[in-house]
Amino acid sequence: MKIQSIEDGGRRPPLPEKNNEIDYNELLEPAHFDFGLNRRSFAKILGTGLLLVISAPALAQQRHGGGGFLGRGARNIAARLHIGTDGVITLMVGKVEAGQGSRAEFTQAAAEELRVPASQVVLAAVDTSLVPDDGMTAGSGSTPRTVPPIRQAAAAVRELLVNFAAKQWGVGRDGITVKEGRAIEVAGKRSLSYAEFAKSEEADFAQAIPGDVTLTAVKEWKVMGTSLIRPNARRVVTGEHQYPSDISRPGMVYGKVLRSPSYGAKLTAVNVAAAKAMKGVTVAQSEGFVGVTAPTSFAAESALEAIAKTAKWETAPQTSSKELFDYLKRHAEGGVPLNPFADELAKAAKVVRASYEVAYAQHSPLEPRAAVAEWTGNDALTVWTGTQNPFGVRTELARAFHLAEEQVRVVVPDFGAAFGGKHTGEVAVEAARLAQAAGKPVSLRWTREEEFTWAYFRPAAAIEIEATLDAKGNVTSWHFVNINSGNSALETPYEIAKHRSQYVPSQPPLRHGSYRGLAATANNFARECFMDELAAAAGADPLEFRLAHLENSRLRAVLETAAEKFKWKERIKLAGPAIGLSCGVEKGGYVAACVEIELDSKNRIRVKHVCQAFECGAIVNPDNLMKQVQGAIIMGLGPALREEVRFENGENQTVSFRSYPVPRYEDVPELDVHLINRTDLPSAGAGETPIICIAPAIANAVFRATGKRVRTMPVRVA
């Protein structure tokens, strides 16, 4: 039986780390492009040696090159920092800025260890020809995995400055301190700047970054631990910043790609003559791919419409969203596993069972996929695009066009959000194919309908839970099965003697991939709703029931904080308020939320108040962390209340914000967020974990308001 079990150590799909994260590369099912080898490229690959022919699937499985979850990082100081002779310090980081605030945090990390003002550090744009491969911007990994190596490199440069000054002055290192970007002799008045050091012949930044360099203790932070706004915020709010969809190149034309009318449809015939006859139009056509370029986006759209009228398609049978969860269960690999705790079922005072369903959801980024591609000759490619995985996209491009990776350059300007939805490079590959055919730079921008239909989705989930209670109301066994969506936050944080949590892959009808929080949104929803059901079966208060089964001190702290600030113990005794709570652990963060809702005459839910406590170790940037938590709560309202991908006969029925309503201003409740700063603990990421508690807290509040359990997300009141 092919299942994922935390208890028995089974792994499917393979996990890159010990925190039960899905391997993003395995989760995604990107479109595969292979535009073939031309004679010149073939000769270059062959050379004078042995040519090994590898199938595309096998090559993809090996996943050579960049784009791994963790990346390779900087191999030496120079790959991370450039110390200018003018005093400007340039920081090179391979992680991208998509609105989450990493640009400020990385700047703070370097400035802290260099002992310079944050304004003296300039963060270079993400460019695969310039910056180190720091892995994907995903999994709330920037803070715990990228900030430390930035600090190490900066601290190493600080130590080089001290060593240089000590040698110049003939004094011991202990007599030198670094402040405001200068090495200062404690006993005298001499000082040296980084710029002066950079001008010297002894400035060797090609050396490896030492692993034992001393980092600044949290209690001594001056720049980290404070609120720094995004360094390029002014450019963003004034419209000066260029997003990927704003990039323009000399002689650039605009592209469009033919899309099938339904999922799985195969193009059998098409006539491109009318489009080719249009002024300035170029048609790119290869097996399964048809696209056009034109001097304007309107002309490109007109050319594509002319082609679309002639296209013949062979459709494939598809299930519908109405049958989705039965479909997932029927196609679960090895079937749904049985409860291994039969002895507990037989002797239990109570047995509680429930099935939960979580719909597909879209990421709905502010900026749909966009790319500009430009070829230099036949074998040098530059692409500007918005992606969370710049080195992975470089690898995709290299494979699609049979180029060496050093022949491909991917530039990622700060872009308009992703939420886990821009790990793959399909728009970059499409733009490059069109540019190759046109012989000119090409701008390709997906429409909102294309983004809603052809980008991957948050996985749907069917979840089965069964637990037993003894006569005292203690949980004695726990069996949790997630079908299809994954294993993030799969394991229960509660103390239960006999427990097993399992992930069972299915054959998804839609292309799915990562999402803010991955499967944690589904797993925490089902688990926390079920904990309320168990509390009711035990005749216990939902808060007290959780605390009775909770030994994790960090999770207890956020739960008790949220409950105290919300005044849960007082309000739960009242008949009126429709309130609910939940808590959870994911990506090294600990979160708890209490909510109050109200129902109108049509049983529509309005969330009135959310009180959330969050802890992710030592806080690097308080203001940005607050924005991350608030943003996650608001984003979580969408899938909790309305967001759901609906499809029928292979056609997506939710292709616009009219048919797929994300949260509006009027949906935003009163937010009461409490950040717990644990300066004694390493800093963890915060982009994902705060989202996982909002949906179950709402569902539990609905039960208090109606007496009916809710086991679906979006939450529906019958």
Salt bridges, closest charged atoms under 4 A:
GLU7 OE1 - ARG500 NH2 2.86
GLU17 OE2 - ARG145 NH1 3.01
ASP23 OD2 - ARG63 NH1 3.31
GLU26 OE2 - ARG63 NH2 3.74
ASP34 OD1 - HIS402 NE2 2.66
GLU113 OE1 - ARG115 NH1 3.97
GLU113 OE2 - ARG151 NH2 2.82
GLU113 OE1 - ARG158 NH1 2.91
ASP127 OD2 - ARG409 NH2 2.77
ASP133 OD2 - ARG72 NH1 3.98
ASP134 OD2 - ARG80 NH1 2.84
GLU159 OE2 - ARG158 NE 3.68
GLU159 OE1 - ARG173 NH2 2.26
GLU185 OE1 - ARG190 NE 2.76
GLU196 OE1 - ARG182 NH2 3.51
GLU202 OE2 - LYS167 NZ 3.42
GLU240 OE2 - ARG235 NH1 2.98
GLU301 OE1 - LYS256 NZ 3.45
GLU333 OE1 - ARG12 NE 3.02
ASP343 OD2 - LYS498 NZ 2.64
GLU344 OE2 - LYS347 NZ 3.56
GLU344 OE2 - LYS498 NZ 3.23
GLU374 OE1 - ARG249 NE 2.73
ASP379 OD2 - ARG40 NH2 3.83
ASP379 OD2 - LYS44 NZ 2.51
GLU405 OE1 - ARG394 NH2 3.12
ASP414 OD1 - ARG103 NH2 2.79
ASP414 OD2 - ARG230 NH2 3.10
GLU426 OE1 - ARG369 NE 3.71
GLU426 OE2 - ARG511 NH2 2.69
GLU430 OE2 - ARG259 NH1 2.75
GLU450 OE1 - LYS256 NZ 3.93
GLU450 OE2 - ARG259 NE 2.79
GLU451 OE2 - ARG369 NH1 2.50
GLU464 OE2 - LYS329 NZ 2.80
GLU466 OE2 - ARG353 NE 2.09
GLU491 OE1 - HIS499 ND1 3.42
GLU528 OE1 - ARG546 NE 2.79
ASP532 OD1 - ARG546 NH1 2.76
GLU533 OE1 - ARG711 NH2 2.87
GLU544 OE2 - LYS569 NZ 3.79
GLU560 OE2 - ARG556 NH2 3.47
GLU586 OE2 - LYS587 NZ 2.59
GLU596 OE1 - ARG571 NH2 2.26
GLU596 OE2 - LYS608 NZ 3.57
GLU598 OE2 - ARG606 NE 2.83
ASP600 OD2 - ARG604 NE 2.66
GLU615 OE2 - ARG554 NH2 2.59
ASP623 OD2 - LYS627 NZ 3.12
GLU644 OE1 - ARG716 NH2 2.43
ASP667 OD2 - ARG642 NH2 2.70
GLU670 OE1 - HIS609 ND1 3.26
ASP672 OD1 - HIS674 NE2 2.93
ASP680 OD2 - ARG678 NH2 2.83
